[in-house]
Amino acid sequence: MKNKTFALFPRFSISSIYTLDFEKLYQKGYRALLFDIDNTLVLHDEPAREETVALFHRMQAAGFKTAVLSNNGVERVGAFQDRVRADLVIPNAGKPKAKAYLQAVEQFGIEKGQALFFGDQLFTDILGGNRAEVPTVLVKPMGKEKYFHILLKRILEKPFLLAYQRNHALFQEEITAVV
């Protein structure tokens, strides 16, 4: 794993998916972008917005393969997929296990380092990507948590985020500034 400092530390961090320069990322050699849904692309339980649909069109137009890896069930992920048309969706992904991340990389026929995984939670999204040795990007959560178990995880994440902040520029405006 290239990010050997700590399994909960992401390789990169950003404030929003919606401000990324996808053409620059493609020029840097990335070929697949993998995403969590809730609080990464949209608020919890929110359907894909027009902005989200346009985002997936922009990424695919830039040449990227796209995937959604979510611990949500088939119904939630399927409804999201109906709008965004990702190249691959994996519901019930079992994050933080590495299996779904590795499945996406294998299906796209790329090396692990040619993918980026974007997620908002350290204990599921980032840990899973790091276990799979897929570069991870921590996305600043889009909104307040509406579920107690996720709110509890946010509280437990705070010390790790503080430690990360001391050594990295947390929530850079663009990933290309730190890639």
Backbone as numpy.savetxt, mean C-alpha at the origin, in Angstrom:
# Nx Ny Nz CAx CAy CAz Cx Cy Cz
15.89 -9.34 3.08 15.05 -8.17 3.08 15.94 -6.94 3.08
15.72 -6.02 2.14 16.57 -4.85 2.05 16.38 -3.89 3.21
15.17 -3.79 3.73 14.88 -2.91 4.86 15.09 -3.71 6.14
16.34 -3.90 6.53 16.65 -4.76 7.66 16.59 -4.02 8.99
16.35 -2.71 8.98 16.38 -1.97 10.23 15.33 -2.46 11.21
14.12 -2.73 10.73 13.06 -3.19 11.61 11.88 -3.59 10.74
11.27 -4.73 11.03 10.21 -5.27 10.18 8.98 -4.38 10.11
8.79 -3.50 11.09 7.63 -2.61 11.06 7.92 -1.28 10.39
9.16 -1.03 10.01 9.49 0.23 9.35 9.30 0.08 7.85
8.56 1.00 7.25 8.41 0.96 5.79 9.68 1.44 5.11
9.84 1.09 3.86 10.97 1.60 3.09 10.79 3.10 2.85
9.54 3.49 2.54 9.22 4.89 2.23 7.94 5.28 2.96
7.63 6.57 2.94 6.36 7.04 3.49 5.89 8.24 2.70
4.57 8.39 2.61 3.97 9.50 1.87 2.71 9.97 2.59
2.27 11.15 2.23 1.05 11.67 2.85 -0.19 11.25 2.06
-0.06 11.02 0.75 -1.22 10.64 -0.05 -0.79 9.93 -1.32
-1.56 8.93 -1.70 -1.36 8.23 -2.96 -1.63 9.16 -4.13
-2.54 10.06 -3.94 -3.08 10.86 -5.03 -2.13 11.93 -5.55
-0.98 12.12 -4.91 -0.04 13.15 -5.36 1.22 12.57 -6.01
1.28 11.27 -6.18 2.50 10.64 -6.70 2.70 10.89 -8.19
3.94 10.95 -8.58 4.33 11.06 -9.98 4.63 9.64 -10.48
3.63 9.00 -11.08 3.75 7.61 -11.48 4.73 7.40 -12.63
4.84 8.38 -13.50 5.80 8.26 -14.59 7.23 8.19 -14.05
7.52 8.98 -13.02 8.86 8.94 -12.40 9.13 7.59 -11.75
8.12 7.05 -11.08 8.29 5.73 -10.46 8.56 4.67 -11.52
7.87 4.76 -12.62 8.08 3.79 -13.70 9.50 3.93 -14.26
9.96 5.15 -14.43 11.34 5.39 -14.91 12.36 4.82 -13.94
12.04 4.75 -12.67 12.96 4.21 -11.66 12.96 2.68 -11.64
12.12 2.06 -12.47 12.16 0.61 -12.58 11.04 -0.15 -11.91
10.14 0.55 -11.24 9.00 -0.13 -10.64 8.01 -0.50 -11.73
7.39 -1.68 -11.60 6.47 -2.16 -12.63 5.10 -2.56 -12.10
4.97 -2.68 -10.79 3.68 -3.04 -10.21 3.45 -2.25 -8.92
2.22 -1.81 -8.74 1.83 -1.08 -7.54 0.71 -1.85 -6.87
0.94 -2.20 -5.61 0.01 -3.02 -4.84 -0.56 -2.16 -3.71
-1.86 -2.32 -3.45 -2.53 -1.43 -2.52 -3.42 -2.13 -1.52
-3.45 -1.57 -0.32 -4.50 -1.80 0.64 -5.65 -0.87 0.21
-6.86 -1.10 0.70 -7.99 -0.23 0.32 -8.27 0.82 1.40
-8.76 0.34 2.54 -9.32 1.24 3.54 -8.28 2.12 4.22
-8.55 3.41 4.18 -7.72 4.48 4.74 -6.40 4.65 4.01
-6.23 3.93 2.89 -5.08 4.11 2.01 -5.57 4.76 0.71
-6.58 4.16 0.10 -7.15 4.68 -1.15 -8.45 5.44 -0.92
-9.23 4.99 0.05 -10.50 5.63 0.41 -10.71 5.48 1.92
-11.67 6.21 2.46 -12.01 6.04 3.87 -12.59 4.65 4.09
-12.59 4.18 5.33 -13.12 2.85 5.65 -14.53 2.67 5.12
-14.73 1.55 4.43 -16.02 1.14 3.89 -16.56 2.03 2.78
-15.80 3.03 2.37 -16.23 3.92 1.29 -16.01 3.22 -0.05
-16.92 3.42 -1.00 -16.69 2.85 -2.33 -15.59 3.64 -3.06
-15.10 3.07 -4.13 -14.11 3.78 -4.94 -14.74 5.05 -5.50
-14.07 6.16 -5.28 -14.56 7.45 -5.77 -14.08 7.65 -7.20
-14.60 8.66 -7.86 -14.15 9.00 -9.22 -12.65 9.26 -9.22
-12.16 9.92 -8.19 -10.74 10.22 -8.04 -9.92 8.93 -7.98
-10.45 7.91 -7.34 -9.77 6.63 -7.22 -9.76 5.90 -8.56
-10.87 5.93 -9.26 -10.96 5.32 -10.59 -9.95 6.00 -11.52
-9.90 7.32 -11.50 -8.95 8.07 -12.33 -7.51 7.73 -11.96
-7.26 7.53 -10.67 -5.91 7.17 -10.21 -5.47 5.85 -10.83
-6.33 4.85 -10.82 -5.98 3.55 -11.40 -5.77 3.67 -12.91
-6.56 4.49 -13.57 -6.36 4.72 -15.01 -4.99 5.36 -15.26
-4.61 6.33 -14.43 -3.30 6.99 -14.57 -2.16 6.01 -14.38
-2.27 5.16 -13.36 -1.20 4.19 -13.10 -1.07 3.21 -14.26
-2.18 2.70 -14.73 -2.15 1.73 -15.83 -1.68 2.39 -17.12
-2.04 3.65 -17.34 -1.57 4.38 -18.53 -0.06 4.59 -18.48
0.49 4.70 -17.27 1.94 4.85 -17.10 2.67 3.53 -17.31
1.93 2.41 -17.42 2.54 1.11 -17.68 2.54 0.15 -16.50
1.97 0.56 -15.38 1.99 -0.29 -14.18 0.92 -1.37 -14.22
1.26 -2.52 -13.64 0.28 -3.52 -13.25 -0.19 -3.07 -11.87
-1.47 -3.26 -11.59 -2.02 -2.82 -10.31 -2.71 -3.98 -9.60
-2.60 -3.96 -8.28 -3.23 -5.01 -7.48 -3.80 -4.41 -6.20
-4.89 -5.01 -5.74 -5.48 -4.66 -4.46 -5.38 -5.90 -3.58
-4.68 -5.76 -2.45 -4.54 -6.84 -1.48 -5.23 -6.38 -0.21
-6.34 -6.99 0.11 -7.13 -6.52 1.23 -7.53 -7.67 2.14
-7.58 -7.37 3.43 -8.08 -8.35 4.38 -9.61 -8.35 4.40
-10.22 -7.43 3.68 -11.68 -7.43 3.54 -12.12 -8.63 2.74
-13.40 -8.94 2.85 -13.98 -10.08 2.14 -14.26 -9.81 0.68
-14.74 -10.84 0.02 -15.00 -10.81 -1.42 -15.99 -9.71 -1.79
-17.02 -9.52 -0.99 -18.05 -8.53 -1.33 -17.46 -7.12 -1.38
-16.73 -6.73 -0.35 -16.13 -5.38 -0.29 -15.10 -5.19 -1.38
-14.21 -6.15 -1.52 -13.13 -6.03 -2.51 -13.70 -6.10 -3.93
-14.69 -6.96 -4.14 -15.31 -7.07 -5.46 -16.00 -5.79 -5.88
-16.71 -5.15 -4.97 -17.38 -3.88 -5.28 -16.35 -2.80 -5.62
-15.23 -2.80 -4.90 -14.16 -1.84 -5.19 -13.56 -2.12 -6.56
-13.31 -3.39 -6.84 -12.73 -3.80 -8.12 -13.65 -3.46 -9.30
-14.94 -3.56 -9.11 -15.89 -3.23 -10.17 -15.67 -1.81 -10.68
-15.20 -0.94 -9.81 -14.96 0.46 -10.20 -13.53 0.70 -10.70
-12.52 0.19 -9.99 -11.14 0.56 -10.31 -10.50 -0.31 -11.39
-10.97 -1.54 -11.52 -10.45 -2.46 -12.54 -8.94 -2.70 -12.41
-8.53 -3.04 -11.19 -7.13 -3.41 -10.97 -6.83 -4.69 -11.75
-5.57 -4.91 -12.06 -5.17 -6.11 -12.80 -5.30 -7.38 -11.96
-5.26 -7.21 -10.64 -5.36 -8.35 -9.73 -6.00 -7.88 -8.43
-6.90 -8.68 -7.89 -7.44 -8.41 -6.56 -7.32 -9.67 -5.72
-6.94 -9.48 -4.48 -6.83 -10.60 -3.55 -7.59 -10.23 -2.29
-8.86 -10.69 -2.18 -9.59 -10.47 -0.93 -9.12 -11.48 0.12
-9.47 -11.22 1.36 -9.06 -12.12 2.45 -7.57 -12.43 2.36
-6.77 -11.40 2.15 -5.35 -11.55 1.85 -4.52 -12.13 2.99
-5.02 -12.07 4.20 -4.28 -12.65 5.32 -3.07 -11.84 5.74
-3.06 -10.54 5.42 -1.95 -9.70 5.88 -1.93 -9.72 7.41
-0.80 -9.90 8.03 0.56 -9.66 7.57 1.31 -10.87 7.02
0.63 -11.93 6.67 1.34 -13.04 6.02 1.85 -12.58 4.66
2.91 -13.17 4.19 3.56 -12.75 2.94 2.89 -13.31 1.69
2.04 -14.29 1.83 1.52 -15.03 0.69 0.90 -14.15 -0.40
0.01 -13.24 -0.06 -0.67 -12.42 -1.08 0.31 -11.51 -1.82
1.27 -10.96 -1.12 2.27 -10.09 -1.76 3.08 -10.90 -2.77
3.50 -12.08 -2.36 4.30 -12.94 -3.24 3.47 -13.44 -4.42
2.20 -13.71 -4.18 1.31 -14.14 -5.26 1.19 -13.04 -6.32
1.07 -11.79 -5.90 0.96 -10.68 -6.86 2.24 -10.55 -7.68
3.37 -10.57 -7.03 4.66 -10.45 -7.73 4.82 -11.60 -8.73
4.51 -12.80 -8.30 4.63 -13.96 -9.18 3.67 -13.86 -10.37
2.43 -13.49 -10.11 1.45 -13.39 -11.19 1.85 -12.33 -12.21
2.47 -11.25 -11.76 2.91 -10.20 -12.67 4.23 -10.52 -13.35
4.91 -11.57 -12.91 6.16 -11.98 -13.53 7.28 -10.97 -13.35
7.36 -10.39 -12.17 8.39 -9.39 -11.88 9.18 -9.80 -10.64
10.29 -9.11 -10.41 11.07 -9.29 -9.19 10.40 -8.53 -8.05
10.63 -8.95 -6.83 10.04 -8.30 -5.66 10.36 -6.81 -5.63
11.58 -6.46 -5.97 12.01 -5.06 -5.93 11.41 -4.19 -7.00
10.68 -4.78 -7.93 10.01 -4.00 -8.98 8.58 -3.63 -8.59
8.16 -4.02 -7.40 6.82 -3.69 -6.90 6.94 -2.74 -5.72
5.87 -2.02 -5.47 5.74 -1.21 -4.27 4.39 -1.55 -3.66
4.36 -1.74 -2.34 3.09 -1.95 -1.66 2.78 -0.73 -0.81
1.57 -0.20 -0.96 1.10 0.97 -0.25 0.03 0.58 0.76
0.25 0.94 2.03 -0.74 0.65 3.06 -0.61 1.63 4.22
-1.63 1.66 5.06 -1.67 2.63 6.15 -1.40 2.04 7.53
-1.28 0.72 7.64 -1.09 0.11 8.96 0.24 -0.63 9.06
0.96 -0.37 10.13 2.26 -1.01 10.34 2.12 -2.50 10.59
1.17 -2.89 11.45 1.09 -4.28 11.91 0.49 -5.24 10.89
-0.11 -4.74 9.86 -0.64 -5.62 8.81 0.05 -5.34 7.49
-0.17 -4.17 6.94 0.32 -3.82 5.60 1.85 -3.83 5.49
2.49 -3.07 6.35 3.95 -2.90 6.26 4.67 -4.17 6.70
4.25 -4.76 7.79 4.87 -6.00 8.25 4.76 -7.09 7.18
3.60 -7.22 6.57 3.42 -8.24 5.53 4.29 -8.00 4.32
4.34 -6.77 3.85 5.19 -6.45 2.70 6.66 -6.69 3.00
7.08 -6.30 4.19 8.48 -6.52 4.57 8.79 -8.01 4.70
7.85 -8.79 5.21 8.06 -10.24 5.28 8.24 -10.84 3.88
7.50 -10.29 2.93 7.57 -10.78 1.55 8.75 -10.18 0.79
9.45 -9.24 1.41 10.57 -8.53 0.80 10.14 -7.70 -0.40
8.92 -7.19 -0.34 8.41 -6.25 -1.32 8.54 -4.86 -0.70
9.15 -3.90 -1.38 9.29 -2.56 -0.80 7.94 -1.99 -0.38
7.92 -1.43 0.83 6.68 -0.94 1.40 6.66 0.59 1.50
5.44 1.13 1.39 5.24 2.57 1.49 4.11 2.79 2.50
4.44 3.45 3.59 3.43 3.79 4.58 2.71 5.05 4.12
1.39 4.95 4.03 0.56 6.07 3.62 -0.12 6.64 4.85
-0.06 7.94 4.99 -0.74 8.59 6.11 -2.23 8.25 6.02
-2.83 7.77 7.11 -4.26 7.42 7.07 -5.11 8.59 6.59
-6.10 8.27 5.78 -6.94 9.31 5.18 -7.91 9.96 6.16
-8.28 9.24 7.20 -9.27 9.79 8.13 -9.22 9.09 9.46
-10.15 9.48 10.32 -10.24 8.88 11.64 -10.75 7.45 11.52
-10.32 6.64 12.45 -10.75 5.24 12.46 -12.16 5.12 13.01
-12.94 4.24 12.40 -14.30 4.05 12.89 -14.48 2.72 13.62
-13.44 1.89 13.62 -13.52 0.60 14.28 -12.54 0.56 15.45
-13.02 0.06 16.58 -12.22 0.06 17.79 -10.91 -0.72 17.62
-10.96 -1.90 16.99 -9.74 -2.71 16.87 -8.66 -2.00 16.04
-9.06 -1.20 15.08 -8.07 -0.45 14.30 -7.57 0.75 15.09
-8.46 1.39 15.82 -8.06 2.50 16.69 -7.03 2.02 17.70
-7.25 0.84 18.25 -6.29 0.26 19.20 -4.94 0.03 18.52
-4.95 -0.48 17.29 -3.69 -0.68 16.57 -2.97 0.65 16.35
-3.73 1.70 16.06 -3.12 3.03 15.86 -2.40 3.48 17.12
-2.99 3.23 18.27 -2.35 3.60 19.54 -1.06 2.81 19.72
-1.11 1.52 19.41 0.07 0.67 19.54 1.16 1.01 18.52
0.77 1.58 17.38 1.73 1.97 16.34 2.55 3.20 16.72
2.00 4.06 17.57 2.62 5.36 17.86 4.11 5.29 18.25
4.51 4.42 19.17 5.94 4.38 19.51 6.82 3.99 18.32
6.32 3.11 17.47 7.09 2.69 16.30 7.20 3.83 15.30
6.11 4.59 15.14 6.14 5.73 14.23 7.11 6.80 14.73
7.15 7.00 16.03 8.09 7.97 16.60 9.53 7.52 16.36
9.80 6.25 16.54 11.15 5.73 16.29 11.50 5.86 14.81
10.56 5.57 13.96 10.77 5.70 12.51 11.05 7.15 12.15
10.27 8.05 12.73 10.41 9.47 12.43 11.80 9.98 12.75
12.41 9.47 13.78 13.75 9.93 14.16 14.79 9.62 13.09
14.56 8.56 12.31 15.55 8.14 11.32 15.14 8.37 9.87
13.91 8.78 9.65 13.41 8.95 8.29 12.53 10.20 8.21
12.39 10.71 7.02 11.46 11.82 6.82 10.07 11.22 6.65
9.29 11.25 7.69 7.98 10.61 7.67 6.99 11.43 6.84
6.22 10.73 6.02 5.18 11.31 5.20 5.70 12.39 4.25
6.70 12.02 3.46 7.19 12.90 2.41 6.05 13.19 1.44
6.08 14.32 0.82 5.02 14.68 -0.13 5.04 13.79 -1.36
6.23 13.38 -1.78 6.31 12.47 -2.93 7.33 11.38 -2.65
6.97 10.18 -2.98 7.88 9.06 -2.79 9.14 9.25 -3.61
9.03 9.91 -4.76 10.19 10.06 -5.64 11.29 10.88 -4.96
10.93 11.63 -3.93 11.93 12.41 -3.20 12.82 11.49 -2.36
12.34 10.29 -2.04 13.11 9.39 -1.18 13.47 8.07 -1.85
13.02 7.84 -3.06 13.31 6.57 -3.75 14.73 6.60 -4.25
